Amino acid sequence: MDASETLAVDAFLGLLVPLWQVVIGVLVLVTVVVSVRKLLLRGPSRMGGALLLLGSAVVGLAVVSYLIQSL
């Protein structure tokens, strides 16, 4: 592969990366919506535990991402 082919491949992959981020974001959003719907159908008795679990997962993810960025 010469230099122009390498640049073309890099440019193509550069265009695909945001597309994959959008696909992953949409899949995560669909998963969250389906999970919230199932949780709401189960009733308020399970809501407290689920919110506690979700809150701890969000805080854990924020801490991990902060630690990774600070390295």
N, C-alpha and C positions, 0 to 999 in steps of 0.2 A: 504494500500500500504506500502510495506516495503522500506527500503533505496535503495536497488538495482533497484526496479521498478521506484522509483522517479528519480534516476540518469539516467536511460534509457529514461524516458520521457523528462527530461531536455536536454539530448544529442540530442534526435530527434528534439525537438523544436529549439535547437541551429543550427541544419542543415537547418531547414526550413526558419529561419529568413533571411539569405542572399538570398534564392530563392525568397522570396516575395519582397525583395528590388529590385532584378533584374526584376521581373515582373512589378512592379510599374514604374521602370525606363524606361522599354520598352514602356509601355502604355503612359507615359509622352512624350517620344520621338515621338511616332506615332502621338499624339495629336498636338505637335508642328509642325511637318512636314505637316500635313493636314491643320493646321491654316495658315502656311506660304504660302502654295499653294493657298488657297482661297484668301489670302490677295494680292498675286501677280496677281491673275486673276482680281481683282477689279481695279487695276491700281494704278498709283502713287498719285492720289488725296487723297487716304485714308492712304497712307503709313506714312505720317508725324504724324498723330494722333495716329496711331497704334504703331509706334516706341516710341512715348512719353509715351503711356500707358504701353507698355512692359517694358521700362526703369524704370518707376516709380514702377512697380510691382517687378522688380528684386531688386531695392534698398530697397523697403519695406520689402521684404522677407529676405534680408541680415540683415537689422536692427532688425527684429523680432528674427531671429536666433541668432544674437549676444546677444540680451537681454536675451533670454532663456538660453544661455550658461553661461552668467555671473551670473545667479541666484544661 
